[in-house]
């Protein structure tokens, strides 16, 4: 395996530092390209309004012999530049270890997941890895997440994913001996309330702080439930978001003809 490693927490994040050492010890790490600062919540955003710049990092920052770069763009930019320019021989993208969960509907906001998605678009296998750390947790068990990621990667190496699919892996923030196992899980649903906090800035102008205030639905078989029960969740995510059942219904109802007729173009 020739792995391009990225994340959305920034190149100095503890998570990417830990997993890079494990991957390098296995001889799988080909290059690191990660944001130069925190880029959480970027989703699958790509920079198109300015040039994106990368800067080589000191050899000692990551494993010896592995080229590493910081990037002033989004996590998706990191994947594009890594695969298209800096490490085109990479056949796999690993995004993480994110320092917080990427479960339920929040995967649509996740820069960690977005970077892995871009790997799939560019024809590579891809896995996103997140440590489900809560704000009050005093310790980050990134080694647990790294070991879980290695198990998943070894499986995917021998059982390649179908085209257009990536894996989203979420790991409880616990010692490895406290993990109950793995669970294949679907992406759950999440209820968002009070996302906006209104305030005045120091100059008296209106401003809004956008932050998650969430509640995961307790539905069996979901990633949220698996994590709450002490399991590592593994969720296959498709890039094809078409609702085929509704598409068939629209075609059988001749919706295209009806809409065309309403505009007198049929």
RODO-2510 file (C-alpha; in nm, 4 decimals, decimal comma):
residues 266
     n   res          X          Y          Z
     1     x     0,0000     0,0000     0,0000
     2     x     0,1180     0,3492    -0,0890
     3     x    -0,0742     0,5873     0,1351
     4     x    -0,1254     0,9614     0,1131
     5     x    -0,2055     1,0866     0,4641
     6     x    -0,4075     1,4011     0,5323
     7     x    -0,6548     1,5423     0,7861
     8     x    -0,8600     1,8518     0,8699
     9     x    -0,7179     1,9287     1,2162
    10     x    -0,3904     2,0595     1,0803
    11     x    -0,0481     1,9154     1,0207
    12     x     0,0601     1,9501     1,3852
    13     x    -0,2434     1,7649     1,5224
    14     x    -0,1702     1,4820     1,7636
    15     x    -0,3887     1,2458     1,5613
    16     x    -0,1973     1,2713     1,2344
    17     x     0,1346     1,2530     1,4185
    18     x     0,0394     0,9240     1,5860
    19     x    -0,1027     0,7467     1,2825
    20     x     0,1841     0,8617     1,0610
    21     x     0,4332     0,6756     1,2797
    22     x     0,2291     0,3546     1,2673
    23     x     0,1884     0,3747     0,8890
    24     x     0,5585     0,4514     0,8413
    25     x     0,6592     0,1542     1,0568
    26     x     0,4533    -0,0688     0,8249
    27     x     0,6230     0,0863     0,5226
    28     x     0,2893     0,2101     0,3879
    29     x     0,3270     0,5875     0,4233
    30     x     0,4281     0,7574     0,0979
    31     x     0,3582     1,1238     0,1776
    32     x     0,1821     1,3594     0,4174
    33     x    -0,0071     1,6631     0,2865
    34     x    -0,2191     1,8344     0,5518
    35     x    -0,3630     2,1804     0,6225
    36     x    -0,1334     2,4311     0,7862
    37     x    -0,4026     2,5029     1,0497
    38     x    -0,7383     2,3851     1,1787
    39     x    -0,9794     2,3272     0,8889
    40     x    -1,2654     2,1441     1,0586
    41     x    -1,6138     2,1854     0,9142
    42     x    -1,4901     2,2431     0,5594
    43     x    -1,6790     1,9467     0,4181
    44     x    -1,5789     1,8759     0,0579
    45     x    -1,4853     2,2385    -0,0156
    46     x    -1,2164     2,3068    -0,2748
    47     x    -1,0307     2,6340    -0,3300
    48     x    -1,0920     2,7896    -0,6725
    49     x    -1,0573     3,1647    -0,6123
    50     x    -0,6823     3,1791    -0,5475
    51     x    -0,3658     2,9716    -0,5841
    52     x    -0,3080     2,7073    -0,3167
    53     x     0,0410     2,6898    -0,1734
    54     x     0,2291     2,4062    -0,0062
    55     x     0,5444     2,4190     0,2024
    56     x     0,7843     2,1282     0,2659
    57     x     0,8200     2,0431     0,6330
    58     x     1,1408     1,9637     0,8180
    59     x     1,2347     1,5955     0,7723
    60     x     1,2174     1,5365     1,1474
    61     x     0,8542     1,6414     1,1802
    62     x     0,7302     1,3114     1,0387
    63     x     0,9026     0,9807     0,9758
    64     x     1,2441     0,9854     0,8114
    65     x     1,2310     0,9505     0,4370
    66     x     0,8622     1,0414     0,4101
    67     x     0,7997     1,3748     0,2337
    68     x     0,5599     1,5976     0,4260
    69     x     0,3958     1,9269     0,3353
    70     x     0,1697     2,1865     0,4911
    71     x    -0,0993     2,3333     0,2675
    72     x    -0,2817     2,6653     0,3033
    73     x    -0,5975     2,5227     0,1453
    74     x    -0,8793     2,2903     0,2472
    75     x    -0,8494     1,9192     0,3306
    76     x    -0,9820     1,8401    -0,0183
    77     x    -0,7136     2,0665    -0,1671
    78     x    -0,4570     1,8586     0,0211
    79     x    -0,5825     1,5386    -0,1389
    80     x    -0,5937     1,6889    -0,4882
    81     x    -0,2442     1,8341    -0,4683
    82     x    -0,1084     1,5227    -0,3003
    83     x    -0,2432     1,2818    -0,5625
    84     x    -0,2064     1,5010    -0,8694
    85     x     0,1298     1,6662    -0,8016
    86     x     0,3278     1,5553    -0,4972
    87     x     0,2609     1,1820    -0,4685
    88     x     0,0777     1,0519    -0,7776
    89     x     0,1940     0,6966    -0,7066
    90     x    -0,0227     0,6791    -0,3914
    91     x    -0,3022     0,4253    -0,4312
    92     x    -0,4755     0,4943    -0,1000
    93     x    -0,5882     0,7990     0,0993
    94     x    -0,6121     0,7973     0,4783
    95     x    -0,7723     1,1036     0,6370
    96     x    -0,7322     1,1504     1,0130
    97     x    -0,7055     1,0812     1,2945
    98     x    -0,9725     1,3463     1,3522
    99     x    -0,9901     1,4726     1,7092
   100     x    -1,3644     1,4324     1,7464
   101     x    -1,6464     1,2189     1,6038
   102     x    -1,7649     1,2259     1,2431
   103     x    -2,0925     1,0399     1,2738
   104     x    -2,4551     1,0727     1,1649
   105     x    -2,5488     1,3690     0,9456
   106     x    -2,2330     1,5539     1,0520
   107     x    -2,0338     1,3633     0,7899
   108     x    -2,1593     1,6218     0,5392
   109     x    -1,9716     1,8949     0,7293
   110     x    -1,6574     1,6938     0,7878
   111     x    -1,3346     1,7994     0,6216
   112     x    -1,1936     1,4626     0,7280
   113     x    -1,4595     1,2791     0,5283
   114     x    -1,4372     1,5313     0,2437
   115     x    -1,0650     1,4668     0,1976
   116     x    -1,1264     1,0926     0,1787
   117     x    -1,4131     1,1455    -0,0672
   118     x    -1,1783     1,3316    -0,2980
   119     x    -0,9484     1,0306    -0,2953
   120     x    -1,2374     0,8168    -0,4200
   121     x    -1,3178     1,0705    -0,6929
   122     x    -0,9568     1,0493    -0,8053
   123     x    -0,9760     0,6712    -0,8284
   124     x    -0,8118     0,5667    -0,5015
   125     x    -0,9266     0,3609    -0,2054
   126     x    -0,9973     0,5829     0,0944
   127     x    -1,0641     0,5648     0,4683
   128     x    -1,1532     0,8442     0,7107
   129     x    -1,0658     0,7846     1,0773
   130     x    -1,2004     0,9783     1,3762
   131     x    -1,1497     0,9560     1,7516
   132     x    -1,4804     1,0207     1,9297
   133     x    -1,3350     1,2520     2,1900
   134     x    -1,5799     1,4535     2,3969
   135     x    -1,5002     1,8149     2,4985
   136     x    -1,4456     1,7155     2,8620
   137     x    -1,2173     1,4171     2,7949
   138     x    -0,8823     1,4644     2,9647
   139     x    -0,6912     1,2169     2,7462
   140     x    -0,6923     1,1415     2,3745
   141     x    -0,6512     0,7723     2,2926
   142     x    -0,5137     0,8251     1,9438
   143     x    -0,3191     0,5006     1,9602
   144     x    -0,6477     0,3126     1,9902
   145     x    -0,7749     0,4868     1,6770
   146     x    -0,4485     0,4195     1,4939
   147     x    -0,4605     0,0469     1,5732
   148     x    -0,8254     0,0332     1,4629
   149     x    -0,7322     0,2078     1,1391
   150     x    -0,4558    -0,0440     1,0715
   151     x    -0,6989    -0,3330     1,1123
   152     x    -0,9388    -0,1712     0,8660
   153     x    -0,6615    -0,0931     0,6182
   154     x    -0,5330    -0,4492     0,6240
   155     x    -0,8855    -0,5722     0,5529
   156     x    -0,9351    -0,3282     0,2644
   157     x    -0,5951    -0,4196     0,1217
   158     x    -0,7164    -0,7777     0,0848
   159     x    -1,0796    -0,6865     0,0080
   160     x    -1,0801    -0,3707    -0,2068
   161     x    -1,3804    -0,1425    -0,1854
   162     x    -1,6093    -0,1077    -0,4869
   163     x    -1,5651     0,2046    -0,7013
   164     x    -1,7264     0,5159    -0,5583
   165     x    -1,7200     0,3970    -0,1961
   166     x    -1,5086     0,4974     0,1052
   167     x    -1,5087     0,3844     0,4678
   168     x    -1,5805     0,6150     0,7599
   169     x    -1,4312     0,4755     1,0827
   170     x    -1,5175     0,6170     1,4257
   171     x    -1,3387     0,4978     1,7394
   172     x    -1,4455     0,5438     2,1039
   173     x    -1,1978     0,7459     2,3072
   174     x    -1,0935     0,4526     2,5256
   175     x    -0,7970     0,2259     2,5867
   176     x    -0,7837    -0,0523     2,3287
   177     x    -0,8607    -0,3129     2,5971
   178     x    -1,1916    -0,1402     2,6698
   179     x    -1,3125    -0,1502     2,3086
   180     x    -1,5863    -0,4097     2,2595
   181     x    -1,5070    -0,4716     1,8925
   182     x    -1,6044    -0,3469     1,5482
   183     x    -1,9548    -0,2937     1,4121
   184     x    -2,0535    -0,2355     1,0508
   185     x    -2,3039     0,0484     1,0848
   186     x    -2,5114     0,2820     0,8749
   187     x    -2,4851     0,6578     0,9018
   188     x    -2,7278     0,7781     1,1675
   189     x    -2,9575     1,0772     1,1896
   190     x    -2,8917     1,3791     1,4061
   191     x    -3,1221     1,6482     1,5409
   192     x    -2,9802     2,0003     1,5367
   193     x    -3,1193     2,2688     1,7663
   194     x    -2,9963     2,6102     1,8661
   195     x    -2,7142     2,6171     1,6118
   196     x    -2,6979     2,9957     1,6191
   197     x    -2,5853     3,2066     1,9147
   198     x    -2,6444     3,5772     1,8621
   199     x    -2,3965     3,8281     2,0046
   200     x    -2,2480     4,1708     1,9537
   201     x    -1,8871     4,2103     1,8482
   202     x    -1,6602     4,4607     2,0320
   203     x    -1,7724     4,7318     1,7873
   204     x    -2,1404     4,6716     1,8551
   205     x    -2,2115     4,4950     1,5275
   206     x    -2,4451     4,1961     1,5018
   207     x    -2,2652     3,8627     1,4861
   208     x    -2,3557     3,4959     1,5034
   209     x    -2,1649     3,1992     1,6415
   210     x    -2,2530     2,8784     1,4585
   211     x    -2,1905     2,5644     1,6617
   212     x    -2,3352     2,2160     1,6885
   213     x    -2,6009     2,1573     1,9518
   214     x    -2,6952     1,8057     1,8585
   215     x    -2,8826     1,4981     1,9653
   216     x    -2,8279     1,1672     1,7868
   217     x    -3,1354     0,9566     1,7205
   218     x    -3,1202     0,6236     1,9015
   219     x    -3,1670     0,3942     1,6051
   220     x    -3,0260     0,0409     1,6041
   221     x    -2,7572    -0,0277     1,3496
   222     x    -2,6259     0,3278     1,3323
   223     x    -2,2764     0,4607     1,3899
   224     x    -2,3946     0,6746     1,6833
   225     x    -2,5383     0,3758     1,8686
   226     x    -2,2300     0,1623     1,7982
   227     x    -2,0037     0,4291     1,9481
   228     x    -2,2283     0,4769     2,2519
   229     x    -2,2079     0,1017     2,3188
   230     x    -1,8279     0,0968     2,3047
   231     x    -1,7801    -0,0358     1,9513
   232     x    -1,5735     0,0969     1,6622
   233     x    -1,8153     0,1871     1,3834
   234     x    -1,7281     0,1213     1,0193
   235     x    -1,9609     0,2865     0,7682
   236     x    -1,9409     0,2556     0,3889
   237     x    -2,0249     0,5891     0,2278
   238     x    -2,1227     0,6221    -0,1390
   239     x    -2,0567     0,9315    -0,3442
   240     x    -2,3602     0,8570    -0,5614
   241     x    -2,6371     1,0343    -0,3673
   242     x    -2,9146     0,9678    -0,6194
   243     x    -3,2462     0,8488    -0,4744
   244     x    -3,3128     0,5764    -0,7315
   245     x    -3,6542     0,4819    -0,5948
   246     x    -3,7801     0,8385    -0,6352
   247     x    -3,6086     0,8670    -0,9735
   248     x    -3,7988     0,5632    -1,0986
   249     x    -4,1215     0,7122    -0,9623
   250     x    -4,0535     1,0420    -1,1379
   251     x    -3,9918     0,8646    -1,4682
   252     x    -4,2994     0,6472    -1,4394
   253     x    -4,5057     0,9570    -1,3636
   254     x    -4,3590     1,1254    -1,6755
   255     x    -4,2524     1,4204    -1,4636
   256     x    -4,0120     1,5458    -1,7306
   257     x    -4,2932     1,5686    -1,9851
   258     x    -4,5263     1,7439    -1,7397
   259     x    -4,2656     2,0036    -1,6449
   260     x    -4,1713     2,0602    -2,0087
   261     x    -4,5374     2,1079    -2,1021
   262     x    -4,5826     2,3610    -1,8225
   263     x    -4,3195     2,5785    -1,9923
   264     x    -4,4539     2,5095    -2,3420
   265     x    -4,1251     2,3487    -2,4479
   266     x    -4,2629     2,0047    -2,5305
***
